[in-house]
Amino acid sequence: MALKLYDTWTRTTREFQPLSGRTVGMYCCGPTVYNYAHIGNLRTYIFEDMLRRALELNSYQCKHVVNITDVGHLVSDADEGEDKMEQGSRRTGKSAWELAEEYTIAFKADLARLNILEPSIWCKATAHIPEQISVVENIESKGYTYRTSDGIYFDTSKLKNYGYLARLDLEGLQAGMRVELGEKRNPTDFALWKFSPAAQKRQMEWESPWGIGFPGWHIECSAMSEKYLGSYFDIHCGGEDHISVHHSNEIAQTEVAHGTRLANFWLHGYFLQIQDSKMSKSSGEFLRLQVLMDRGYDPLAYRYLCLGAHYRSHLNFSFESLTAAQTTLDRLRMAFYELPEGGLADAKFVDDFTACVNDDLNVAKGLAVISEVLKSSIAPASKKATLVVFDKVLGLNLAQWKPLVEAVPEEIMALAQERQKARQEKRWADSDVLRNTLLEKGWEVKDTAKGPELKRKIGV
C-alpha cells in the first residue's frame, strides 16, 4: 500500500519516499495573474490538491509552496513579445500592480470554492527580485550565460543533459528551426534577465548588475523554490505544458547553480479539453468557474468531474458531463447526510480506497469504492465514518453539506399545483405542457408519493 507516483523525469511509476523525515517539500507552479484562471487551469490545482491530500492520508506533512507570477512571463514562451502583465494592463486600463492584486484575489477565491487547501507559503515573483538576481549571478559565474541587446541568456548548448525531462530532440530542433533566432545562439536558449526596452518606461522594472530590467519567467520558480524548500526537494508539480520549456529550464538553471535536478519527483497534470482542443486564454474565449456558477452549478460538481478522470489523462469537458457530475454528487451528499453519526470507519474499505489513491492517485477508481460502501451490509454509522475518511482526499465537504431549502416563488408553486390537478384528473397532455413550462422557467418537478417536489434546474 506504499504511495507510488509517476515521475516525469524517469518516466516510471515509483514508490514515493521523502528525502528527509515525514515532511514533504512540494512546489507547484502558480498562475500568471494577467487574467482570470480558466477551468482548465483549475483542473491542475485540483490534481495538486489531491496529491497533497494523498500525502497527508499517508501521514506525511506537506510544506506546500505556490508562486504567483506577476512579472516576466512573456506572451511567447520563447522570450518574445510583450510581458503578459503589461499586455493585461493595456487591455483593462489598470496598472500592472492593480491587475496582479485583482486577479490574485480572484484566483484564491476560485481555489476556496473548489475546496483546494491553502498552500503553506504563497510567494510573489515581484517580492523576490534579489533572490532571482542572485541565482542569475551564480549561473553567470559558472560560464553559462551570454549577453544580447535585450537581455542575459542561458546557453543551453553548454549543458550536456539539457531537455532530458522532456526528452527533447535538440538536433531536430536545430535542423527544423523555422523562425529567426535573432541574437540567441540556440533555439532552446532562454532569458534569465530581460532589459527594459530603450525609451520605454515599464511599470515593473528593477536595477540589476546588468542594467534596469526584469527577471525571466523561469528564474522565478528556481529562485523561490530554492528559498523555501532548498535546492533539492521532494516534488515539483505543474501542467503538462510546462514539461518542454518551463520545467526543463528550471532544471537547467538548478543543475548549473547547485548540481541537482531541483526535485526528486516531477508530476504533471494533463489538459482539460473542449471538443478535443486545449482550453487557452490566447483566443480570449475561455470558461471561468464563475460561468459554471452563473449557470447554476456547484463548484464542487466541477471538482467531482475532475476526480472522475486520472490526472495524467486528458479530460473532455461538456455541460452534459458536468450536469451528470452534479447529479451524482447530489445523490452522494444526500446519502451521506441521511446516514447516522457515531460509527467507526471500516478498515477493509479504507484499505481498498487507500490502495486506489496510492496507485498514482487513481481517485477515479477510488470513487467506485464509495458505491461498494453504500451497498454493503456494514452498519450505517460505519458507512458514514468510512466516507469521512475518503473525503479527506476527495475534498467534497460531505460533512458540511445540508439540503438547501429554497423558497419557491408563488408563480412556480401555482403552476406546480395546476399540474398536480391535471395529473389527478388524468389530463396527461396538460400535465406535460405545464412540466415544460416549469422547465422553461428554470424549475424541475419530481413526482413522489408525498406529492410533487420542486428543485431549481441546473445548467440554465
C-alpha positions as CSV (number, residue, x, y, z in Angstrom):
1,M,0.0,0.0,0.0
2,A,3.0,2.3,-0.3
3,L,2.3,5.5,-2.2
4,K,3.5,5.3,-5.8
5,L,3.7,8.3,-8.2
6,Y,4.5,8.7,-11.9
7,D,7.8,10.7,-12.2
8,T,8.1,12.5,-15.5
9,W,11.9,12.6,-15.1
10,T,12.3,8.8,-15.0
11,R,9.1,8.1,-17.0
12,T,8.2,5.4,-14.4
13,T,5.8,5.0,-11.6
14,R,8.0,4.6,-8.5
15,E,7.5,4.4,-4.7
16,F,7.5,7.7,-3.0
17,Q,10.0,8.2,-0.2
18,P,10.5,11.6,1.3
19,L,14.1,12.9,1.2
20,S,14.0,13.6,4.9
21,G,11.7,12.5,7.8
22,R,8.0,12.8,7.4
23,T,7.8,16.3,5.9
24,V,7.4,16.6,2.1
25,G,8.5,19.7,0.3
26,M,6.2,20.4,-2.7
27,Y,6.4,23.3,-5.1
28,C,3.5,23.9,-7.5
29,C,3.7,26.5,-10.4
30,G,1.1,29.1,-9.7
31,P,-0.8,31.4,-12.1
32,T,0.4,34.3,-14.2
33,V,-2.1,36.9,-12.9
34,Y,-2.8,38.9,-16.0
35,N,-6.3,37.4,-16.4
36,Y,-8.7,35.1,-14.6
37,A,-7.9,31.4,-14.3
38,H,-10.0,29.2,-16.5
39,I,-11.4,25.8,-15.5
40,G,-8.5,24.1,-17.4
41,N,-6.0,25.9,-15.2
42,L,-8.0,24.9,-12.2
43,R,-8.0,21.2,-13.1
44,T,-4.2,21.3,-12.4
45,Y,-4.7,22.7,-9.0
46,I,-7.4,20.1,-8.2
47,F,-4.9,17.4,-9.1
48,E,-2.2,19.0,-6.9
49,D,-4.7,19.3,-4.1
50,M,-5.4,15.5,-4.4
51,L,-1.7,14.9,-4.3
52,R,-1.3,16.9,-1.1
53,R,-4.3,15.2,0.5
54,A,-2.9,11.8,-0.5
55,L,0.4,12.6,1.1
56,E,-1.5,13.6,4.3
57,L,-3.6,10.4,4.1
58,N,-0.2,8.6,4.2
59,S,0.7,10.5,7.4
60,Y,3.2,12.9,5.7
61,Q,3.2,16.6,6.5
62,C,3.4,18.8,3.4
63,K,5.3,22.0,3.1
64,H,3.4,23.3,0.1
65,V,4.6,26.3,-1.9
66,V,2.8,28.1,-4.7
67,N,4.1,31.0,-6.6
68,I,2.3,34.0,-8.1
69,T,3.9,35.1,-11.4
70,D,3.2,38.8,-11.5
71,V,6.1,39.8,-13.8
72,G,8.3,38.3,-16.5
73,H,6.1,35.9,-18.3
74,L,6.2,37.0,-21.9
75,V,3.4,36.3,-24.4
76,S,5.7,33.8,-26.1
77,D,7.4,31.1,-24.0
78,A,10.4,31.7,-26.4
79,D,11.1,35.0,-24.6
80,E,9.5,37.0,-27.4
81,G,6.7,39.6,-27.3
82,E,5.2,41.6,-24.5
83,D,5.1,40.8,-20.8
84,K,1.6,39.4,-20.1
85,M,1.2,41.8,-17.2
86,E,1.9,44.8,-19.4
87,Q,-0.5,43.4,-22.0
88,G,-3.2,42.9,-19.4
89,S,-2.7,46.4,-18.1
90,R,-3.3,47.8,-21.5
91,R,-6.4,45.6,-22.0
92,T,-8.0,46.7,-18.8
93,G,-6.8,50.2,-18.3
94,K,-5.5,49.3,-14.8
95,S,-1.9,49.3,-13.6
96,A,0.1,46.0,-13.7
97,W,0.2,46.2,-9.9
98,E,-3.5,46.6,-9.6
99,L,-4.1,43.9,-12.1
100,A,-1.9,41.4,-10.2
101,E,-3.7,42.1,-7.0
102,E,-7.2,41.8,-8.5
103,Y,-6.5,38.5,-10.3
104,T,-4.6,37.0,-7.4
105,I,-7.6,37.6,-5.2
106,A,-9.9,36.1,-7.8
107,F,-7.6,33.1,-8.2
108,K,-7.6,32.4,-4.4
109,A,-11.4,32.7,-4.3
110,D,-11.7,30.1,-7.0
111,L,-9.4,27.7,-5.0
112,A,-11.6,28.2,-2.0
113,R,-14.8,27.5,-3.9
114,L,-13.2,24.2,-5.1
115,N,-12.2,23.4,-1.5
116,I,-8.5,23.4,-2.5
117,L,-6.3,23.6,0.5
118,E,-4.3,26.8,1.0
119,P,-0.6,26.3,0.5
120,S,1.8,26.7,3.3
121,I,3.5,29.6,1.5
122,W,2.4,31.9,-1.2
123,C,5.3,33.7,-2.9
124,K,5.2,36.5,-5.5
125,A,7.8,36.9,-8.1
126,T,8.0,40.7,-7.6
127,A,8.7,40.2,-3.9
128,H,11.8,38.0,-4.6
129,I,13.8,40.1,-7.1
130,P,17.1,39.9,-5.1
131,E,16.9,36.1,-4.9
132,Q,16.4,35.9,-8.6
133,I,19.3,38.2,-9.3
134,S,21.5,36.1,-7.0
135,V,20.7,32.9,-8.9
136,V,21.5,34.6,-12.2
137,E,24.8,35.8,-10.9
138,N,25.6,32.2,-9.8
139,I,24.9,30.9,-13.2
140,E,26.9,33.7,-14.8
141,S,29.9,33.0,-12.6
142,K,30.0,29.4,-14.0
143,G,30.1,30.5,-17.6
144,Y,26.6,29.5,-18.8
145,T,25.3,32.9,-19.8
146,Y,25.8,35.4,-22.6
147,R,24.5,38.9,-23.2
148,T,22.4,40.2,-26.1
149,S,20.9,43.6,-26.7
150,D,17.7,42.6,-24.9
151,G,18.9,40.5,-22.0
152,I,21.1,37.9,-20.3
153,Y,20.5,34.4,-21.8
154,F,21.3,30.9,-20.6
155,D,23.4,29.0,-23.2
156,T,21.7,25.5,-23.3
157,S,24.4,24.1,-25.6
158,K,26.8,24.1,-22.7
159,L,24.6,21.8,-20.6
160,K,25.0,18.2,-21.8
161,N,21.8,16.9,-20.3
162,Y,19.6,19.9,-21.3
163,G,16.0,18.9,-22.1
164,Y,16.1,15.4,-20.5
165,L,12.8,16.0,-18.7
166,A,11.0,16.4,-22.0
167,R,13.3,14.1,-23.9
168,L,13.9,17.0,-26.3
169,D,15.4,16.2,-29.7
170,L,17.9,19.1,-29.7
171,E,19.4,18.2,-33.1
172,G,16.0,18.0,-34.6
173,L,15.1,21.4,-33.1
174,Q,18.2,23.0,-34.6
175,A,17.5,21.4,-38.1
176,G,13.8,22.3,-38.1
177,M,14.1,25.8,-36.8
178,R,11.8,27.9,-38.9
179,V,12.0,31.2,-37.1
180,E,14.8,33.7,-36.8
181,L,17.0,33.2,-33.7
182,G,17.8,36.9,-33.5
183,E,20.7,37.2,-31.2
184,K,20.1,33.8,-29.5
185,R,22.7,31.2,-30.2
186,N,20.4,28.2,-29.9
187,P,16.7,27.8,-30.3
188,T,16.3,26.5,-26.7
189,D,18.3,29.3,-25.1
190,F,16.2,31.4,-22.7
191,A,16.3,34.7,-20.9
192,L,17.5,34.9,-17.3
193,W,17.1,38.7,-17.2
194,K,15.5,41.0,-19.7
195,F,16.4,44.6,-20.2
196,S,13.8,47.3,-20.2
197,P,13.3,48.5,-23.8
198,A,15.1,51.8,-24.6
199,A,12.9,54.9,-24.4
200,Q,10.1,52.9,-22.7
201,K,9.2,53.1,-19.1
202,R,7.9,49.7,-17.8
203,Q,5.6,49.6,-14.8
204,M,7.6,46.7,-13.3
205,E,11.4,47.0,-13.6
206,W,14.4,46.9,-11.2
207,E,18.1,47.7,-11.0
208,S,20.5,44.8,-11.6
209,P,24.2,44.2,-12.2
210,W,23.3,44.1,-16.0
211,G,21.1,47.1,-16.2
212,I,17.4,48.0,-15.5
213,G,15.0,45.3,-16.4
214,F,13.0,42.4,-15.1
215,P,13.6,38.6,-14.4
216,G,12.9,35.9,-16.9
217,W,9.9,33.7,-16.2
218,H,11.9,30.5,-15.4
219,I,14.3,32.0,-13.0
220,E,11.4,33.0,-10.7
221,C,10.5,29.4,-9.8
222,S,14.1,28.2,-9.4
223,A,14.9,31.1,-7.0
224,M,11.7,30.9,-4.9
225,S,11.5,27.1,-4.7
226,E,15.2,27.1,-3.5
227,K,14.5,29.8,-0.9
228,Y,11.6,27.9,0.7
229,L,12.4,24.3,0.0
230,G,16.1,24.1,-0.8
231,S,18.0,23.3,-4.0
232,Y,16.7,19.7,-4.0
233,F,13.3,18.9,-2.6
234,D,10.7,16.2,-2.9
235,I,8.0,17.1,-5.5
236,H,7.6,19.7,-8.2
237,C,4.2,20.0,-10.0
238,G,2.6,21.8,-12.9
239,G,0.7,21.4,-16.1
240,E,1.8,19.2,-19.0
241,D,2.6,22.3,-21.0
242,H,5.4,23.1,-18.5
243,I,7.4,19.9,-19.4
244,S,9.2,21.0,-22.5
245,V,10.0,24.6,-21.7
246,H,9.4,26.0,-18.2
247,H,10.3,22.9,-16.1
248,S,13.2,21.9,-18.5
249,N,14.6,25.4,-18.0
250,E,14.1,25.4,-14.2
251,I,16.1,22.1,-14.1
252,A,18.8,23.5,-16.3
253,Q,19.3,26.6,-14.1
254,T,19.5,24.5,-10.9
255,E,21.8,21.9,-12.4
256,V,24.3,24.7,-13.1
257,A,23.7,26.5,-9.9
258,H,23.6,23.6,-7.5
259,G,24.2,20.3,-9.3
260,T,20.6,19.0,-8.8
261,R,17.5,18.4,-10.9
262,L,15.7,20.6,-8.4
263,A,13.1,17.9,-7.4
264,N,13.2,14.2,-6.8
265,F,9.7,13.7,-8.4
266,W,8.2,15.7,-11.2
267,L,4.5,15.4,-11.6
268,H,2.3,16.9,-14.3
269,G,-1.4,17.2,-14.7
270,Y,-2.9,16.9,-18.2
271,F,-5.2,19.3,-20.1
272,L,-8.9,19.9,-19.9
273,Q,-10.2,19.9,-23.4
274,I,-13.3,21.1,-25.1
275,Q,-14.2,19.2,-28.3
276,D,-10.7,17.6,-28.1
277,S,-8.9,21.0,-28.1
278,K,-6.9,22.5,-25.3
279,M,-8.6,25.4,-23.4
280,S,-6.5,28.5,-23.8
281,K,-6.7,32.2,-22.9
282,S,-4.9,33.3,-26.1
283,S,-8.2,33.3,-28.1
284,G,-9.9,35.4,-25.4
285,E,-12.6,32.8,-25.1
286,F,-12.4,30.5,-22.0
287,L,-14.6,29.2,-19.3
288,R,-14.2,30.6,-15.8
289,L,-15.5,28.9,-12.7
290,Q,-17.9,31.8,-12.3
291,V,-19.5,31.0,-15.6
292,L,-20.4,27.5,-14.3
293,M,-21.7,29.0,-11.1
294,D,-23.8,31.5,-13.0
295,R,-25.4,28.6,-14.8
296,G,-26.4,27.0,-11.5
297,Y,-23.6,24.5,-11.0
298,D,-22.0,23.9,-7.6
299,P,-18.2,24.4,-7.9
300,L,-17.7,21.1,-6.2
301,A,-19.5,19.4,-9.1
302,Y,-16.6,20.5,-11.3
303,R,-14.2,19.1,-8.7
304,Y,-16.2,15.8,-8.8
305,L,-16.0,15.8,-12.6
306,C,-12.2,16.1,-12.4
307,L,-11.9,13.4,-9.8
308,G,-13.5,11.0,-12.2
309,A,-10.6,11.2,-14.7
310,H,-7.0,10.3,-13.9
311,Y,-4.8,13.4,-13.7
312,R,-2.5,12.0,-16.5
313,S,-5.3,11.7,-19.0
314,H,-7.0,14.4,-21.0
315,L,-10.5,15.3,-19.8
316,N,-13.1,16.4,-22.3
317,F,-15.4,18.9,-20.8
318,S,-19.1,19.3,-21.7
319,F,-22.0,20.8,-19.8
320,E,-23.7,17.4,-20.2
321,S,-20.9,15.7,-18.3
322,L,-20.9,18.5,-15.7
323,T,-24.6,18.0,-15.2
324,A,-24.1,14.3,-14.7
325,A,-21.4,15.1,-12.1
326,Q,-23.7,17.4,-10.3
327,T,-26.5,14.8,-10.1
328,T,-24.1,12.1,-8.9
329,L,-22.6,14.5,-6.3
330,D,-26.1,15.5,-5.1
331,R,-27.1,11.8,-4.6
332,L,-23.9,11.1,-2.7
333,R,-24.4,14.1,-0.5
334,M,-28.0,13.1,0.4
335,A,-26.9,9.5,1.0
336,F,-24.2,10.7,3.4
337,Y,-26.5,13.2,5.1
338,E,-29.1,10.6,5.9
339,L,-26.5,8.2,7.5
340,P,-26.3,8.3,11.3
341,E,-23.2,9.5,13.2
342,G,-21.2,7.6,15.8
343,G,-19.6,4.8,13.8
344,L,-16.1,3.6,13.2
345,A,-14.6,3.5,9.7
346,D,-14.4,0.1,8.1
347,A,-10.8,-0.9,7.9
348,K,-11.2,-3.0,4.7
349,F,-12.9,-0.3,2.8
350,V,-10.4,2.3,3.9
351,D,-7.6,0.0,2.8
352,D,-9.3,-0.6,-0.6
353,F,-9.7,3.2,-1.1
354,T,-6.2,3.9,0.0
355,A,-4.8,1.3,-2.4
356,C,-6.5,3.2,-5.2
357,V,-5.2,6.6,-4.1
358,N,-1.7,5.2,-3.6
359,D,-1.7,3.8,-7.1
360,D,-0.5,7.1,-8.7
361,L,-3.6,8.9,-7.4
362,N,-6.2,6.7,-9.1
363,V,-9.0,8.5,-7.4
364,A,-11.3,7.7,-10.3
365,K,-11.1,4.0,-9.3
366,G,-11.5,5.0,-5.7
367,L,-14.9,6.6,-6.4
368,A,-16.2,3.1,-7.2
369,V,-15.4,2.1,-3.6
370,I,-18.0,4.6,-2.4
371,S,-20.7,2.7,-4.1
372,E,-19.4,-0.5,-2.6
373,V,-19.6,1.1,0.9
374,L,-23.1,2.3,0.4
375,K,-24.4,-1.0,-0.9
376,S,-22.6,-3.0,1.8
377,S,-24.0,-4.7,4.9
378,I,-21.8,-2.8,7.4
379,A,-23.6,-0.6,9.9
380,P,-25.0,2.7,8.6
381,A,-22.9,4.7,11.1
382,S,-19.8,2.9,9.9
383,K,-20.6,3.8,6.3
384,K,-20.7,7.4,7.2
385,A,-17.4,7.2,9.2
386,T,-15.8,5.4,6.2
387,L,-16.9,8.1,3.8
388,V,-15.5,10.8,6.1
389,V,-12.1,9.1,5.7
390,F,-12.5,9.0,1.9
391,D,-13.5,12.7,1.8
392,K,-10.1,13.7,3.3
393,V,-8.8,13.0,-0.2
394,L,-11.9,13.7,-2.3
395,G,-12.4,17.2,-0.7
396,L,-16.1,17.2,-1.4
397,N,-17.0,18.7,2.0
398,L,-19.6,15.9,2.6
399,A,-19.8,16.5,6.4
400,Q,-20.5,20.2,5.9
401,W,-23.4,19.8,3.3
402,K,-27.0,20.2,4.2
403,P,-30.0,20.1,1.9
404,L,-30.8,23.6,0.6
405,V,-34.4,24.7,1.5
406,E,-35.2,27.2,-1.2
407,A,-38.3,29.3,-1.2
408,V,-40.4,28.5,-4.3
409,P,-41.9,31.6,-6.0
410,E,-45.7,31.8,-5.8
411,E,-45.9,31.7,-9.7
412,I,-43.9,28.5,-9.8
413,M,-45.9,26.9,-6.9
414,A,-49.2,27.8,-8.7
415,L,-48.0,26.1,-11.9
416,A,-47.0,23.0,-9.9
417,Q,-50.4,22.8,-8.2
418,E,-52.1,23.3,-11.5
419,R,-50.0,20.5,-13.0
420,Q,-50.8,18.2,-10.0
421,K,-54.5,18.8,-10.5
422,A,-54.1,17.9,-14.2
423,R,-52.4,14.7,-13.2
424,Q,-55.2,13.8,-10.7
425,E,-57.7,14.4,-13.5
426,K,-55.6,12.3,-15.9
427,R,-55.1,15.2,-18.3
428,W,-51.7,14.0,-19.2
429,A,-51.2,16.3,-22.2
430,D,-51.9,19.4,-20.0
431,S,-49.6,18.0,-17.3
432,D,-46.7,17.6,-19.8
433,V,-47.3,21.2,-21.1
434,L,-47.1,22.5,-17.5
435,R,-43.9,20.5,-16.8
436,N,-42.3,22.0,-19.8
437,T,-43.4,25.5,-18.7
438,L,-41.8,24.9,-15.3
439,L,-38.6,23.7,-17.0
440,E,-38.5,26.9,-19.2
441,K,-38.8,28.9,-16.0
442,G,-35.8,27.1,-14.5
443,W,-37.6,24.5,-12.3
444,E,-37.7,20.7,-12.3
445,V,-40.6,18.8,-10.8
446,K,-40.3,15.3,-9.4
447,D,-43.4,13.3,-8.6
448,T,-43.1,11.4,-5.3
449,A,-45.5,9.5,-3.0
450,K,-45.8,12.7,-0.9
451,G,-46.6,14.8,-3.9
452,P,-44.5,16.9,-6.3
453,E,-41.1,18.2,-5.3
454,L,-39.6,21.3,-7.0
455,K,-35.9,21.9,-7.5
456,R,-34.2,24.7,-9.4
457,K,-32.8,23.4,-12.7
458,I,-29.0,23.5,-13.1
459,G,-27.4,24.5,-16.3
460,V,-29.8,27.3,-17.1
